[in-house]
Amino acid sequence: MSVHKPFLSRHVILCTLAMAAVLSAVTWAEPAADMNGVEALRQAGRAFSGVARKATPAVVAVQVETVIRVSSDQYWSPFDDEFFDRFFGFRPRSPQPQERRRTGQASGFIISQDGYVLTNHHVIDQADKIRIMMNDGRVFENVELIGSDEKSDVALLKIPDASDLPCLELGNSDDLEVGEWVIAIGNPFGLTETVTVGIVSAKGRRISQRSDDYQDFIQTDAAINPGNSGGPLLNLDAKVVGINSAIITGTGGYMGVGLAVPINMAVRVKEQLLTTGKVQRGYLGITMQDLTPELAEYFGLKSTNGVLVVSVEEDSPAEKGGLRKDDIIIRIDDRLITNRNEIRNIIGFTVPDTKIKIVVIRNGKERTLEVTVGSREESTLAETSEIGQKLGLKVQNIDAEVARRFNLTEGKGVLIVEVTPGSPADLAGIQPNMVIHSVNRQEVNSVAEFNEALKETEKTKRALLLIRTGRFSQYVLLRLP
């Protein structure tokens, strides 16, 4: 199984399903004698066609152009040879650096008459030029990137000097139910204005193993293919409930499992991008664990809903707000909590300094705590640098609680908490819970020191790590991809 983020893009494929007959039969109030399966399908088809007619004018093709600079040392010439140099007494000059232009096309949709457009981060990532083509043939050059957020895969664009553009109304993805009809519109394989129909297969899907990714995907069986990325997922009211983002596939194409970013999450990202051009992450300073039936029984709970607090970081917003180890979080503000991914997303998209109410079960009794969400950038559980993430590593400080849990020495080294699959670290056999004691022969005892020692790697493209697991230590040399 592989996860593929669709990208590329031209006409209209309208799919109706036989199950529409059942839906129509339930919702219509006309006498059964006047009904038949064919007429039910016609009515369902008209409903889907109505959504397509209303929404398609606001769905756009997002064309990107990326300039790739190829240096001279990436070329090989038969004249760049010692024999040629000795025989003729000179060596011809190597080719000069050259540029290549790579283009691609995906989807997006207009959300305001003055030209704001939502799409995916991976659609416009590293683009040097963005162009938008509309359903009516208009083309807009030099589209502005307001901002994008890799961790939620959302980007906000602006068509310059736009007015009176068709736009889509945003719905409420929290109200979506499994089994509900949804419609995807986009530009798969260059086929613009393509419409596909399906149902919501599941909600709350998470496909990344990285703890700093924020995912709460809507899963649908509406056909989504390369080029659908950034297009809208709509309900039967023609309101956007998601941004089509990825597919799970074994072939690179549609296999019945499409994933969309919930529009409520995208709106929270959009609002921050519009205000500051970037997304600020909130944080609490806790480690969490989902409840198993055994744990629920131990704590006297009737269900596995809720999340167990495993540890609370010293001097963190959680500690200041009164959260304690072994508390079970069951609600944040008015939202019931069933798993830790929900808490990660809620806190991650909460603007720092916002006060929230957290309801916990402590010693069998409910308590309501008021906690002021902190800023991820200010967290003492500091972020691993960009270089460290390119190597595939996420590390944290070894404080008293971590030292106790893993039988380590407090303040000695940094603990590996995550290794990105397929990264240099993963390929070298590095695993979570190993300890890094030095980087490039510099002792590191904090995330800040780890990040500082990696700065040399930016020049050398290599990182020499001294890693310990148990009582065994060894050097591991990693190379930047």
C-alpha positions in Angstrom: 0.0 0.0 0.0 1.2 3.5 -0.8 -0.1 6.9 -0.2 -0.2 9.2 -3.3 -0.9 12.9 -3.3 -2.7 13.4 -6.7 -1.2 16.0 -9.0 -1.7 16.9 -12.7 -4.9 17.6 -14.8 -9.5 18.0 -18.8 -14.2 17.1 -19.2 -17.1 15.9 -17.3 -17.7 12.4 -16.0 -20.9 12.2 -14.0 -21.4 9.0 -12.0 -24.6 7.9 -10.4 -24.9 4.9 -8.2 -27.7 2.4 -7.9 -27.9 3.1 -4.2 -29.4 6.5 -5.1 -32.7 4.6 -5.6 -32.8 3.7 -1.9 -31.9 7.3 -0.9 -34.6 8.8 -3.1 -37.2 6.3 -2.0 -36.6 7.2 1.6 -36.6 11.0 1.2 -39.6 11.3 -1.3 -43.1 11.7 0.1 -44.9 10.6 -3.2 -46.9 7.4 -3.3 -44.9 4.2 -3.8 -47.1 3.4 -6.9 -45.7 6.4 -8.7 -42.1 5.3 -8.0 -39.8 3.0 -9.9 -36.1 2.4 -9.9 -35.4 4.2 -13.2 -37.2 7.4 -12.1 -35.3 7.3 -8.7 -32.0 7.2 -10.6 -33.1 10.1 -12.8 -33.9 12.2 -9.7 -30.6 11.3 -8.1 -28.8 12.2 -11.3 -30.5 15.5 -11.5 -29.5 16.2 -7.9 -25.8 15.5 -8.7 -26.1 17.5 -12.0 -27.5 20.4 -10.0 -24.5 20.4 -7.7 -22.1 20.2 -10.6 -23.7 23.1 -12.5 -23.6 25.3 -9.4 -20.1 24.4 -8.3 -18.1 23.9 -11.5 -17.7 27.6 -12.4 -15.8 28.2 -9.2 -13.5 25.2 -9.5 -10.2 26.1 -11.2 -7.1 24.5 -12.7 -4.0 25.5 -10.8 -0.9 25.5 -13.1 2.5 25.7 -11.5 5.9 26.3 -13.0 9.1 25.4 -11.2 12.6 26.4 -12.4 15.2 23.7 -11.8 18.8 24.9 -11.9 21.2 22.2 -13.0 24.8 22.9 -12.1 27.7 22.1 -14.4 29.0 19.3 -12.2 25.9 17.4 -12.9 27.0 17.1 -16.6 29.5 14.6 -17.8 31.6 15.3 -20.9 34.1 12.9 -22.6 36.5 15.9 -22.8 36.5 16.2 -19.0 39.2 13.5 -18.8 42.9 13.5 -17.7 44.0 11.7 -20.9 42.3 14.4 -23.1 44.0 17.1 -21.1 47.5 15.6 -21.4 47.1 14.8 -25.0 45.9 18.1 -26.3 47.3 20.3 -23.6 44.0 21.9 -22.6 40.6 20.9 -21.3 37.4 22.5 -22.8 35.3 24.5 -20.4 32.5 22.6 -18.7 29.0 23.4 -19.6 27.5 26.4 -17.8 24.7 25.9 -15.3 21.4 25.6 -17.0 17.8 25.9 -16.1 14.9 23.6 -16.8 11.3 24.4 -16.3 8.9 21.8 -14.9 5.2 22.4 -15.1 2.2 20.7 -13.5 -1.5 21.1 -13.1 -3.9 20.3 -10.3 -7.1 21.8 -8.8 -8.4 24.6 -6.5 -11.6 26.4 -5.8 -12.5 30.1 -5.3 -13.9 31.0 -1.9 -14.5 34.7 -2.3 -15.6 37.0 -5.1 -12.3 39.0 -4.8 -10.3 35.9 -5.8 -9.1 34.0 -2.8 -8.4 30.3 -3.7 -7.9 27.2 -1.6 -5.8 24.3 -2.7 -3.2 21.9 -1.3 0.3 22.8 -0.1 1.8 20.0 -2.1 0.3 21.5 -5.3 2.2 24.8 -5.1 5.2 23.6 -3.0 8.4 25.2 -4.5 6.5 26.7 -7.4 8.2 29.8 -9.0 5.1 30.8 -10.9 1.4 30.1 -10.3 -1.3 30.5 -13.0 -5.1 29.9 -12.6 -7.4 28.8 -15.4 -11.2 29.2 -14.9 -14.0 27.2 -16.3 -15.1 30.1 -18.6 -11.7 30.2 -20.3 -10.2 33.1 -18.3 -6.5 32.8 -17.4 -4.9 34.7 -14.5 -1.2 35.1 -14.4 1.1 35.8 -11.5 -1.2 34.5 -8.8 0.0 35.4 -5.3 0.8 32.8 -2.7 -0.6 34.2 0.5 0.8 31.3 2.5 0.8 27.5 2.9 1.0 25.0 5.6 2.8 21.7 4.9 1.6 19.9 8.1 -2.1 20.3 7.2 -1.5 20.3 3.4 -3.5 23.6 2.9 -2.5 26.6 0.8 -4.2 30.0 0.2 -3.8 31.8 -3.1 -5.0 35.2 -4.4 -6.0 36.2 -7.9 -4.7 39.7 -8.4 -7.3 42.6 -9.0 -10.2 40.1 -9.1 -13.9 41.0 -8.5 -17.3 39.4 -9.0 -15.8 35.9 -9.4 -18.0 32.8 -8.9 -17.2 31.3 -5.5 -18.2 28.3 -3.4 -20.0 28.3 -0.1 -18.2 26.5 2.7 -20.0 23.9 4.7 -19.4 22.3 8.1 -17.3 19.1 7.9 -18.1 18.3 11.6 -21.7 17.6 10.5 -20.7 15.0 7.9 -21.9 11.5 8.6 -20.4 8.2 7.3 -22.5 7.1 4.4 -23.5 10.6 3.3 -23.3 11.4 -0.4 -20.3 13.6 -1.5 -19.2 14.9 -4.9 -15.6 15.6 -6.0 -14.7 18.0 -8.8 -11.3 18.6 -10.2 -8.8 18.1 -13.1 -7.5 14.5 -13.0 -5.0 13.6 -15.8 -5.6 17.0 -17.5 -9.3 16.4 -17.8 -10.9 19.6 -16.5 -14.3 19.9 -14.9 -14.4 16.2 -13.9 -17.2 15.2 -11.5 -17.3 12.0 -9.5 -19.7 10.8 -6.9 -19.5 8.6 -3.8 -20.1 8.5 -0.1 -18.2 9.4 3.0 -16.5 6.0 3.8 -14.9 7.1 7.1 -13.9 10.1 9.2 -10.8 10.9 11.3 -8.3 9.1 9.1 -4.6 9.6 9.9 -2.0 8.3 7.5 1.2 10.0 8.6 3.3 8.6 11.4 4.9 12.0 12.2 3.7 13.5 15.4 3.9 17.0 14.0 1.5 16.4 11.1 -2.1 17.5 11.7 -4.4 15.1 9.9 -8.1 14.3 10.3 -8.9 13.1 6.8 -12.4 12.4 5.4 -12.2 9.1 3.5 -14.4 8.8 0.4 -15.0 6.3 -2.4 -15.7 9.2 -4.9 -13.0 8.7 -7.6 -10.0 10.9 -6.9 -7.0 10.6 -9.1 -3.7 12.5 -9.8 -4.8 16.1 -10.6 -7.7 16.1 -8.2 -5.5 17.6 -5.5 -6.8 20.9 -4.2 -10.3 20.4 -5.7 -13.5 20.6 -3.5 -15.4 17.7 -1.9 -19.0 18.9 -1.8 -22.2 17.8 -0.1 -25.6 17.7 -1.8 -26.2 21.3 -0.9 -23.1 22.2 -3.1 -21.2 23.3 0.0 -17.5 22.5 0.4 -16.9 19.9 3.1 -13.3 19.0 2.2 -10.2 19.6 0.0 -9.3 16.5 -2.0 -5.7 15.8 -1.0 -4.5 12.2 -1.4 -5.3 8.6 -2.3 -4.2 5.3 -0.9 -3.2 3.2 -3.9 -1.2 0.2 -5.0 -1.1 1.3 -8.6 -0.8 5.1 -8.5 -4.4 5.6 -9.5 -7.9 5.3 -8.1 -8.6 2.3 -5.9 -11.6 3.4 -4.0 -9.9 5.2 -1.1 -9.6 9.0 -1.4 -8.7 11.4 1.4 -9.8 15.0 1.9 -8.8 17.7 4.4 -11.9 18.6 6.4 -13.0 22.2 5.5 -13.3 23.2 9.1 -9.6 22.5 9.5 -8.7 24.2 6.3 -10.7 27.3 7.4 -8.7 27.6 10.6 -5.5 27.4 8.6 -6.8 29.9 6.0 -7.6 32.4 8.7 -4.1 32.3 10.1 -2.5 32.5 6.7 -4.6 35.5 5.8 -3.7 37.2 9.0 0.0 36.4 9.3 1.1 34.4 6.3 1.9 31.4 8.5 0.4 29.1 11.0 1.2 29.2 14.7 0.8 26.0 16.5 -0.6 25.7 20.0 0.8 23.2 22.5 0.0 21.9 26.0 3.1 20.1 27.0 1.7 16.6 27.7 2.3 13.1 26.3 -0.8 11.1 25.8 -2.1 7.5 25.3 -5.3 6.2 23.9 -7.4 4.2 26.2 -7.6 0.4 25.8 -10.4 -1.7 27.2 -8.0 -2.9 29.9 -7.0 0.7 30.9 -10.7 1.9 30.8 -11.6 -0.9 33.2 -8.6 -0.1 35.5 -9.7 3.5 35.8 -13.3 2.6 36.3 -14.6 3.9 32.9 -17.5 2.5 31.0 -15.9 3.1 27.5 -12.6 3.8 25.9 -13.6 7.4 25.0 -11.0 9.8 26.3 -7.2 10.1 26.4 -4.9 9.3 29.3 -2.3 11.8 30.3 1.0 9.9 30.6 3.2 12.8 31.6 3.1 16.6 32.0 6.0 18.7 31.0 7.5 20.9 33.8 6.4 24.6 33.6 4.2 23.9 30.6 0.8 25.4 29.9 -0.7 22.0 30.9 1.0 22.1 34.3 0.1 25.7 34.9 -3.5 24.9 34.0 -3.7 22.1 36.6 -3.4 19.0 34.3 -1.9 16.0 36.1 -0.4 12.7 35.2 -3.1 10.0 35.0 -5.8 12.5 34.2 -8.2 11.3 31.5 -9.2 14.1 29.1 -12.8 13.6 28.0 -13.8 17.0 26.6 -12.1 20.2 25.3 -14.6 23.1 25.3 -17.7 21.6 23.7 -16.0 18.7 21.9 -16.0 15.2 23.2 -12.6 13.5 23.0 -12.2 9.9 21.8 -8.5 9.7 20.8 -5.2 11.6 21.1 -5.3 12.6 17.4 -8.3 14.8 18.1 -6.4 16.5 20.9 -3.4 17.0 18.7 -5.5 18.7 16.0 -7.6 20.8 18.4 -4.5 22.2 20.3 -2.4 22.4 17.1 -5.0 24.7 15.4 -5.7 26.8 18.5 -4.0 30.2 18.4 -1.5 30.6 21.3 -2.7 32.5 24.4 -6.3 31.2 23.8 -8.1 30.0 27.0 -9.8 26.6 26.7 -11.8 24.5 29.1 -10.5 20.9 29.6 -12.7 18.4 31.3 -10.9 15.5 32.9 -11.7 12.5 35.1 -9.4 12.4 38.1 -9.8 9.7 40.7 -13.2 8.9 39.4 -14.5 12.4 39.5 -15.0 15.0 36.7 -13.0 18.3 37.0 -13.1 21.3 34.6 -9.7 23.1 34.1 -9.1 26.3 32.4 -5.8 26.2 30.4 -4.1 28.9 28.4 -2.7 27.3 25.2 1.0 28.0 24.7 3.1 28.4 21.5 4.8 25.4 20.0 7.8 27.7 19.1 8.2 28.5 22.8 7.9 24.9 24.0 10.8 23.6 26.0 10.2 20.4 24.2 11.7 22.2 21.2 11.2 21.5 17.6 13.8 19.5 15.8 15.5 21.7 13.1 14.7 21.5 9.4 18.0 19.7 8.8 17.2 17.1 11.5 13.8 16.5 9.9 15.4 16.1 6.5 17.5 13.4 8.1 14.3 11.9 9.4 14.8 12.6 13.1 12.6 14.1 15.7 14.2 14.4 19.2 13.3 15.7 22.6 15.1 16.7 25.8 15.6 14.0 28.5 13.9 15.7 31.5 13.2 14.0 34.8 10.0 12.3 33.6 11.5 11.0 30.4 14.6 9.8 32.3 12.4 7.9 34.7 10.2 6.3 32.0 13.1 5.1 29.8 15.7 4.5 32.6 18.0 7.2 31.3 20.2 9.9 32.9 18.4 13.3 33.0 20.1 15.9 30.8 22.4 13.5 29.0 21.9 13.3 25.3 18.6 13.7 23.4 15.9 11.0 23.0 14.8 10.0 19.5 11.0 10.1 19.6 10.3 9.7 15.8 12.0 8.4 12.7 10.4 9.2 9.3 9.9 6.1 7.2 12.2 5.9 4.2 14.5 8.7 5.6 18.3 8.5 5.9 17.9 7.7 9.6 15.4 5.0 8.9 17.5 3.4 6.2 20.5 3.4 8.6 18.5 1.4 11.2 17.9 4.2 13.7 14.8 3.7 15.8 12.7 5.7 18.3 13.8 5.5 21.9 17.5 5.5 21.0 19.6 8.3 22.5 21.9 10.6 20.6 25.0 11.7 22.6 26.9 13.6 20.0 26.5 15.2 16.6 29.5 15.9 14.4 31.6 15.0 17.4 29.9 17.7 19.5 28.3 16.6 22.7 24.5 17.3 22.7 22.4 17.4 25.9 19.4 19.3 24.6 17.3 19.8 21.4 18.9 23.3 21.1 22.4 21.8 21.2 21.3 19.1 18.7 20.1 21.7 16.3 23.2 23.8 16.7 25.5 20.9 16.0 23.6 20.0 12.9 24.4 23.4 11.3 27.7 22.0 10.1 25.7 19.3 8.2 24.1 22.1 6.0 27.6 22.6 4.5 29.0 19.1 4.6 25.8 17.3 3.8 26.8 14.7 6.4 26.0 14.1 10.0 28.0 11.9 12.3 25.9 10.7 15.2 27.0 8.8 18.3 23.9 6.7 19.2 23.3 4.6 22.3 20.8 1.8 22.7 20.9 0.0 26.0 24.6 -0.4 26.9 25.7 -0.4 23.3 27.0 2.8 21.5 28.1 3.3 17.9 28.7 6.0 15.4 26.3 6.3 12.5 27.0 8.5 9.4 24.0 10.0 7.7 23.9 11.9 4.4 21.4 14.6 3.5 19.2 13.5 0.6 
